[in-house]
Every structure is written in structure tokens, then in C-alpha cells.
Amino acid sequence: MAMDVIDYQIFGDDMQFVEIELDPREAVVGEAGSMFYMEDQIQMETIFGDGSASQGGIFGSLLGAGKRLITGESLFTTVYSNQGNSKRKVAFGAPYPGRIIPMHLDQLGGTILCQKDAFLCAAKGVSLGIAFQKRLGAGFFGGEGFILQKLEGDGLAFVHAGGALIAKDLQPGETLRVDTGCVVAFTSNVDYDIQFVGGVKTALFGGEGIFFTTLRGPGRVWLQSLPLARMANRIVGASSMGGGRGGEEGSVLGGLGNLFERN
């Protein structure tokens, strides 16, 4: 299946949305619940998986839906197709404050790995899969990083990052250590692992948890300053449900429940 080539425009500052212009018979796949508005002649169809060519047939559709279930996402995605004879628009909104990142997969090696809740929408034909980390460190202690979404194809995809966004191009052998939840996405040639922080004192009282993510080049990585889980923990901690305490997450002083990861 050929990828649909779509035009788009991103609006907003802290609370962004992306407006996509579809030619007749063009389509875009959106994450469940992400649609903001759509013009007339746009037809919605809820499907198993992502509807890409790699999921052709009943078995392929069930397999694609199962992959999405493993990542914690809905079994379904929604396809928005232009059934009119002229250009029509459909928009998708970010779920919380941050930035929407357009990913031209054909310019990024054809594959992007991202956090399981980062995907927003994509041109129909982009395949939404999963990527398990091979190392035991990532498997047991990665938190959000254990199961990643894999976006494949040569079309355009949109990923959402919380808070401020920064993209870094890592040189061969260059290493970056990052708070686990702050990794949004990276190209498939980036080496990824979870490592122990180090000293017991740092782990227990540093407020940063016991493990962090290491990213090793070459390749491009996208980082976010405010992961959704961190923001949610802050809100709960400041509420009556959390005892009204704003203690540091990941620290003994902020509760042993968050010892292993801050996010």
C-alpha cells in the first residue's frame, strides 16, 4: 500500500493541535480520542490495528490489534478519509501541554521508536508496531521504556511530547543519560539501555530514582521536559488523595512507593 502524502499545519503554543488537509481519497490514522474537529465529507471508520499493508487480512488485523493492546493502547484506531471531491481538513489535539512533532519517516531511516503514549496520528499506511528491548536491564527496570511503539514506513507521523522539547543528534559513540520518562522517541540506529544510577546514597536520597536511560549514537533523539506520569504524580501528591504533600518523587523523603522510578 502506498503511503498517503498529507499536508498539515500545527497551531498553538503550549496546547497544540495539528490540522491535516486531505486530498480526495486520502486518509489519516488517529489515536483513539485524539480527534479535535473535522470538516464535512470526512468519513470516520474504526478498525483493528492501524490498517497498514503489513496487517492485511483478518489474521494481520488481529495481530496488529494485539500489539497495540500489549503497549497499553486501545485495540482500535480510527481512519479519517476524505470522501469528497475537494480538499477537506481534520484536526487532532494534544492530550496535555507540550509540543507536537512531525516525523517524516522517509527522512529518518523509515523507523522511529517512541514512548507508548506518544503517538498522535499518521498518514494511512504507516505501520504501528511494538519493539521489545533485548537487554535485561531495560526489560526489568525500564518502566515506560520497556515496551516501545515502533512507527514504520515512508509517510508522515505525529508524536506528542510533554513540556519543552529538544532534539539531539548523537555522534557515533556519543552517550546521553536521561531520566527514563523524558525520552520521547529516537531513530532505530540509536543504542538504548537502562542502567543503575550508582551509589546507594544517590539512589535513595537523590530524588532521581535508581535507574536512568542511556542513549548511544549515532542517531537522533527527542526528549521532553515534562512526562505525563511525572505531572500526574505531582498533581496527586499535592491533592488530598496524596496527603497534600509535595515531596520529591523517587526519594525516600517523598515516599518509598516511588523509590524505583520517579515518573
For each residue, the residues with C-beta under 8 A, 3 or more apart:
1: 52 53 124 125
2: 125
3: 123 124 125 126 153 154 155
4: 22 26 27 28 123 124 125 155
5: 26 123 155 156
6: 20 21 22 26 28 123 155 156
7: 20 21
8: 18 19 20 21 102 156 158
9: 18 19 21
10: 16 17 18 19 100 102
11: 16 17 18 19
12: 15 16 17 94
13: 16
14: 97 98
15: 12 93 94 97
16: 10 11 12 13 93 94 98 99 100
17: 10 11 12 36 91 92 93 94 100
18: 8 9 10 11 91 92 100 102 120 121 158
19: 8 9 10 11 89 90 91
20: 6 7 8 28 89 90 91 92 121
21: 6 7 8 9 87 88 89
22: 4 6 26 27 28 42 80 81 82 87 88 89 90
23: 26 82 87
24: 82 83 84 85 86 87
25: 81 82 83
26: 4 5 6 22 23 81 82 124
27: 4 22 79 80 81 82 123 124
28: 4 6 20 22 79 80 90 121 122 123 124
29: 50 51 77 78 79 80 121 122 123 124 126 128
30: 34 35 77 78 79 80 90 92 120 121
31: 34 73 74 77 92 119 120 121
32: 73 74 76 77 78
33: 95
34: 30 31 92 93 95 120 121
35: 30 38 44 78 80 90 91 92 93
36: 17 91 92 93
37: 90 91
38: 35 42 44 80 88 89 90 91
39: 42 88 89 90
40: 84 88
41: 82 83 84 88
42: 22 38 39 80 81 82 83 88 89 90
43: 80 81 82 83
44: 35 38 78 79 80
45: 78 79 81
46: 76 77 78 79
47: 50 51 61 76 77 78 79
48: 55 61 62 64 65 75 76
49: 52 55 60 61 62 63 64 65 67 68 77 128
50: 29 47 55 64 68 77 122 126 127 128
51: 29 47 55 77 79 124
52: 1 49 55 64 124 125 126 127 128 153
53: 1 56 125 127
54: 60 64 127 129 152
55: 48 49 50 51 52 60 61 63 64 127
56: 53 60
57: 60 61
58: 61 62
59: 62 63
60: 49 54 55 56 57 63 64
61: 47 48 49 55 57 58 64 65
62: 48 49 58 59 65 66
63: 49 55 59 60 66 67
64: 48 49 50 52 54 55 60 61 67 68 128 129
65: 48 49 61 62 68 69 75 76
66: 62 63 69 70
67: 49 63 64 70 71 128 129 130
68: 49 50 64 65 71 73 74 75 77 128
69: 65 66 72 73 75
70: 66 67 130 147
71: 67 68 116 130 147 148 149
72: 69 116 117 147
73: 31 32 68 69 116 117 119 149
74: 31 32 68 77
75: 48 65 68 69
76: 32 46 47 48 65
77: 29 30 31 32 46 47 49 50 51 68 74 128
78: 29 30 32 35 44 45 46 47
79: 27 28 29 30 44 45 46 47 51 124
80: 22 27 28 29 30 35 38 42 43 44 90
81: 22 25 26 27 42 43 45 124
82: 22 23 24 25 26 27 41 42 43 87 88
83: 24 25 41 42 43
84: 24 40 41 88
85: 24
86: 24
87: 21 22 23 24 82
88: 21 22 38 39 40 41 42 82 84
89: 19 20 21 22 38 39 42
90: 19 20 22 28 30 35 37 38 39 42 80
91: 17 18 19 20 35 36 37 38
92: 17 18 20 30 31 34 35 36 120 121 158
93: 15 16 17 34 35 36
94: 12 15 16 17 97 98 99 100 120 160
95: 33 34 160 228
96: 162 228 231
97: 14 15 94 162 163 226
98: 14 16 94 160 161 162 163 165 224 226
99: 16 94 160 161 164 165 224
100: 10 16 17 18 94 120 158 159 160 161
101: 158 159 160 161 165 184 185 222
102: 8 10 18 156 157 158
103: 108 112 151 156 157 158 159 185
104: 107 108 156
105: 108 109 110 111 112 126 151 152 153 154 155 156 157
106: 110 154 155
107: 104
108: 103 104 105 111 112 187 220
109: 105 187 188 189
110: 105 106 152 153 154 188
111: 105 108 150 151 152 187 188
112: 103 105 108 150 151 157 159 185 186 187 188
113: 131 148 149 150 151 185 186 187 188 190 192
114: 118 119 148 149 151 159 184 185 186
115: 118 144 145 148 149 181 183 184 185
116: 71 72 73 144 147 148 149
117: 72 73 144 228
118: 114 115 149 159 160 161 184 185
119: 31 73 114 122 128 149 151 157 158 159 160
120: 18 30 31 34 92 94 100 158 159 160
121: 18 20 28 29 30 31 34 92 157 158
122: 28 29 50 119 126 128 151 153 155 156 157 158
123: 3 4 5 6 27 28 29 126 153 155 156 157
124: 1 3 4 26 27 28 29 51 52 79 81 155
125: 1 2 3 4 52 53 153 155
126: 3 29 50 52 105 122 123 151 152 153 155 156 157
127: 50 52 53 54 55 150 151 152 153
128: 29 49 50 52 64 67 68 77 119 122 149 150 151
129: 54 64 67 149 150 151 152
130: 67 70 71 147 148 149 150
131: 113 147 148 149 150
132: 139 146 147
133: 138 139 142 145 146 148 192 193 194
134: 138
135: 138 139 193 194
136: 139 140
137: 140 141 142 193 194 195 196 211
138: 133 134 135 141 142 145 146 192 193 194
139: 132 133 135 136 142 146
140: 136 137 146
141: 137 138 194 210 211 260 261
142: 133 137 138 139 145 146 180 194 211 213
143: 146 180 181 261 263
144: 115 116 117 180 181 183 227 229 263
145: 115 133 138 142 148 180 183 192 194 213
146: 132 133 138 139 140 142 143
147: 70 71 72 116 130 131 132
148: 71 113 114 115 116 130 131 133 145
149: 71 73 113 114 115 116 118 119 128 129 130 131
150: 111 112 113 127 128 129 130 131
151: 103 105 111 112 113 114 119 122 126 127 128 129 157 159
152: 54 105 110 111 126 127 129
153: 3 52 105 110 122 123 125 126 127 157
154: 3 105 106 110
155: 3 4 5 6 105 106 122 123 124 125 126
156: 5 6 8 102 103 104 105 122 123 126
157: 102 103 105 112 119 121 122 123 126 151 153
158: 8 18 92 100 101 102 103 119 120 121 122
159: 100 101 103 112 114 118 119 120 151 184 185 222
160: 94 95 98 99 100 101 118 119 120
161: 98 99 100 101 118 165 184 222 223 224
162: 96 97 98 224 225 226 227 228 231
163: 97 98 224 225 226 227
164: 99 224 225 226
165: 98 99 101 161 184 222 223 224 225
166: 222 223 225
167: 220 221 222 223
168: 176 220 221 223
169: 217 219 220
170: 174 175 176 190 215 216 217 218 219 220 221
171: 174 217 218
172: 217 218
173: 216 217
174: 170 171 216 217 218
175: 170 214 215 216 217
176: 168 170 214 215 216 221
177: 195 212 213 214 215
178: 182 183 212 213 214 215 223
179: 182 208 209 212 213 227 262 263
180: 142 143 144 145 183 194 209 211 212 213 261 263
181: 115 143 144 227 229 230 261 262 263
182: 178 179 213 223 224 225 227
183: 115 144 145 178 180 186 213 215 221 222 223 224
184: 101 114 115 118 159 161 165 222 223 224
185: 101 103 112 113 114 115 118 159 221 222
186: 112 113 114 183 190 192 215 219 220 221 222
187: 108 109 111 112 113 190 219 220 221
188: 109 110 111 112 113 219
189: 109 218 219
190: 113 170 186 187 215 216 217 218 219 220 221
191: 215 216 217
192: 113 133 138 145 186 213 214 215 216
193: 133 135 137 138 213 214 216
194: 133 135 137 138 141 142 145 180 211 212 213 214
195: 137 177 211 212 213 214
196: 137 203 210 211
197: 202 203 206 208 209 210 211 212
198: 202 203
199: 202 203
200: 203 204
201: 204 205 206
202: 197 198 199 205 206 208
203: 196 197 198 199 200 206 209 210
204: 200 201 251 252 259
205: 201 202 251 252 253
206: 197 201 202 203 250 251
207: 248 249 250 251 253 254 262
208: 179 197 202 212 250 262
209: 179 180 197 203 212 250 258 259 260 261 262 263
210: 141 196 197 203 259 260 261
211: 137 141 142 180 194 195 196 197 260 261
212: 177 178 179 180 194 195 197 208 209
213: 142 145 177 178 179 180 182 183 192 193 194 195
214: 175 176 177 178 192 193 194 195
215: 170 175 176 177 178 183 186 190 191 192 219 221
216: 170 173 174 175 176 190 191 192 193
217: 169 170 171 172 173 174 175 190 191
218: 170 171 172 174 189 190
219: 169 170 186 187 188 189 190 215
220: 108 167 168 169 170 186 187 190
221: 167 168 170 176 183 185 186 187 190 215
222: 101 159 161 165 166 167 183 184 185 186
223: 161 165 166 167 168 178 182 183 184
224: 98 99 161 162 163 164 165 182 183 184 227
225: 162 163 164 165 166 182
226: 97 98 162 163 164 230 231
227: 144 162 163 179 181 182 224 230 231 263
228: 95 96 117 162 231 232
229: 144 181 232 233 263
230: 181 226 227 233 234 249 262 263
231: 96 162 226 227 228 234 235
232: 228 229 235 236
233: 229 230 236 237 249 258 262 263
234: 230 231 237 238 246 249
235: 231 232 238 239
236: 232 233 239 241 242
237: 233 234 242 243 245 246 247 249 254
238: 234 235 242 244 245 246
239: 235 236 242 244
240: 243 244
241: 236
242: 236 237 238 239 245
243: 237 240
244: 238 239 240
245: 237 238 242 254
246: 234 237 238
247: 237 251 253 254 255
248: 207 251 253 254
249: 207 230 233 234 237 254 255 258 262 263
250: 206 207 208 209 254 258 259 261 262
251: 204 205 206 207 247 248 254 258
252: 204 205 255 256 259
253: 205 207 247 248
254: 207 237 245 247 248 249 250 251 258
255: 247 249 252 258
256: 252 259
257:
258: 209 233 249 250 251 254 255 261 262
259: 204 209 210 250 252 256
260: 141 209 210 211
261: 141 143 180 181 209 210 211 250 258
262: 179 181 207 208 209 230 233 249 250 258
263: 143 144 179 180 181 209 227 229 230 233 249
